[in-house]
């Protein structure tokens, strides 16, 4: 596969790392006006670092636009005449709808919105996909790429905004919970490094239990809590302070913000 990633910020670089680590390409172009940001990729085999978006488009079959919403329109316009019906165009820009992409490059193009998260760099991303009518014929290709970098889910485009909050912003939400657990462990007497290890491995174990068992979180909670025990005491104290409510409110606030971006 001849792949170009246009825009190599945090997410673009994470996608590049995942693709390189899993050798999912025959050639990979990384295009960014600031090539210094991707200097770590310069010596990778079959990887070309460039600031010329048109060069990257013309040399590739799969185009991944990993750009912020405020930048993608201008970039798409600058390369639109070089995008053919054979290209597969993927966009990770939050709030930038397929209809907007079609208005720039044409509805006869293969267009897929992709919403991964930064765990893609270690092949653990939860990536959601939505395509236009033409792009539906290439959605299995997108799955082939991103299933090697984590897990994919095909959803209607109207849910992409919500998926952005749950999966992409969600990484930050979970990081904050891990951080809080680490701080709690330090307060209980552990050294910072030990506290971090305890928190991260326990978080990983909890997620793995749910994924591998297929059980509901409350079922796993019931296996840990005992009558008048310390676990239920802690859970109830957290709920009295609004843990679940605060997390849900945060998710909704992020969703409202991303919808503001969409309208702008």
N, C-alpha and C positions, 0 to 999 in steps of 0.2 A: 504494500500500500504506500502510495506517495502522499504524505500528509504535510500540511502546512498549519502551523499555529500562529495566528496573527494577534499579537498582544501577549506579552510574556510577563505579566505581573504575577502576583502570588498564585492565582488560579491557573493561568496559562503555564507558568513554570511547573506547577504541580502536575498538570496533565502531561507536560513534556517528560518529566521524570518518570511517570508511570509508563508512558509509551516506550521510552528508552529502556527502562529496566526490564520490560517484558518483550522487547524486540518486536514490536507490532508494526514495523514499517520497513520499506525498502529505501525510502529517503524521507527525511524530515527537515522541513524548513521552519526556522523560528524567526519570525519577523517582528521587530520592534524598533521604534525610533531611537530608543536607548539600548543599543546592543551591549553596552557594558553590564546591563542587568542580567544578561544570559551568558556571561563570559565563561561560566563553568561548563557550558555545553560545547564550547568551540572545538575541543579536541575529541569529541565523540565521533565514532565512525558513522558515515552517511548522514551526518547532521550539518546543515548549513545555517549559519547565523547571518541575518541580513537586516537592513533597515528599509529594504525595497519590497513593499507589499505586492506590487505587480509581479516582480520576479518570483515571489513565493507562490502566488496564485497560478501563474503560467506553468510552473514546474510541478504542480501537485494536482491530485484528483480529489482529495478530501481537504476541505478548508474549515478549520476550527477558529472562529472569531471569539477570542477570549478577551473581550474588551468591555469597558464600563459603558453603561447606556449612553452617556453624554458623548462618547467618542465613536461608537459603532456606526452611526448614520453617515458621518463624514467619510469614514474609511470604506464603507460599502460603496458609497457613491464614487470614490476614487478608483475602485477596482471593478465596478459593475460591468464595464464593457469587456472585461477579460474573463468573466464567469460564464461558462458554457452550460448546456443542458446535461453534460456528462459529469460536471462537478457535483459533489455532495457538500452542501453548505450547512455547517453546524454553528449555532450561536449559543454562547453561555451568558449573554448580556441580560441582566435582570430587568424585567419590565418591558423589554423590547419585543413586541409581538411579531408573530409570523407575518401578519398582514402588512406590517411596516417594512419588513425585509422584502416581501413580495413587491411592494410599491417601488422599491429601489432596483432590485435585480430581476423582477418578473416572477409571476406565479407559475411559470413553466419550469422553474428550477427546483431541484431537490433541496428542500429546506427542513432542517430539524433543529428544534430548540433542545438544548442539553443543559441540565442543571445538576452538576456534580458538586462535591465539596472537596476541601483541600486534602482529605484523606486519600484522594486519588493517587497522590505521590507514593503511597505505600500499598496501593492496590486494595484499599478498604473503603472506597467511596460508595455512598448511596446515590446513584445517578438516575434522575428522571428524564424521560424522553417524550417529546411530542412533535409531530410532523405535519406538514401540509399534505394535500392530496398527492402531489407528485412524490414528495419525500417519503410517503408511507411505503413505497417500493424499496426504499433504502434503509428502512428502520432496523432491519435485521443486521445490516452492516454496522450500524451505530451500536447495536447491542453487542455484536462480536467484539468491537473495540473496547467498549466500556465494561463489559462483563469480565474482561481480563484485568480490569482496574477496580473491581469491586462488584457491586450488584446493581442491576438496572430494573427499572419499572416503567412501562409505557403507560402514560396517562393522558387524558384530554388536556388540550392546551390551557383551558380555563383554570386548571389546578396547578399550573406551573408556578404561579406566584406563591401559592401556599407551600408547594414543595421547596421553593427557595428558602422560605423561612424555616421549615422543619429540618431540611437537610443541610443547606449551606450555612445559614445563620445558626442552625442547631449545633454545629460543631463548637461555636463560641459559647453557646449556652451550657453544653456539657463540660467544656473546659472550665467554666466558672464554677460549676458544681464540684468538679475535681479539685479545683483550687481551694474552695471552701472546706472540703473534706481534709485536704492537706493541712490547712491552717488549724482545723480542729485537732488533728493528730499532734501537731506541734504543741498546742496548748496542753494536751494530755501528757506531754513529756518526750515525744519522739524527736530525734534530730530531723532537720528539714529534708535531707536526702531519704531517710527512712520513711518519713511521712508521705513523701511524694510516691515512693514505691508502693506503699500500702494503699494509697488512694487510687493510683492508676491501675494496679493489678486487680483490685476489688471491683472497680468500674468495668474493666475488661471482662472479668469473670461474670458479673451480673448480666452484661449484654450477651455474652456467649451462652449463658444458661437459657435465656429467653429464645435466642436464635436456634439453638440445638434441640431444646425440649419442645418448643412450640407452645409452651404454657403462657398463660396470662400473668402479668406482673403480680397481681394479687395472690395467685396461687403460690408463687415463689416467696412472697412476703409471709404467707401463712406458714410456710415451712420453717421460717426463721423466728417468728414471734411465738412466745410462750406466755401463758397466763401470768400476769403481774411481773413480766420479765423486763429486762433493760431495753430490748429492741422496741417493744410497743410503747414503752415510756418515751423513748427518743422520737419515734415516729409521731406520736401524739403531740409532743412539744413542738416539733417542726410544723405540724399542721396548724396548731394554735397560733403560730407566728406567720402562717399564710404561705407555706412553701408551695403547695400545689397551685394555689390561687395566683401567687406571684409569677410562677413559671407560665401559667396560661395567659396571664395579662401581658407578660413580656412577648409571648408568641403573637398575640393579637396586635400588640403595638407595632411589632416588626411588620406584620402583614399590612397594617394600615399605612405604614411608611412606604412600603414597596408599591402599594397602589397609588400613592402620591407621585412616586417616581414614574410610574406607568402613564399617568395623566399629563406629566410635564413634557 
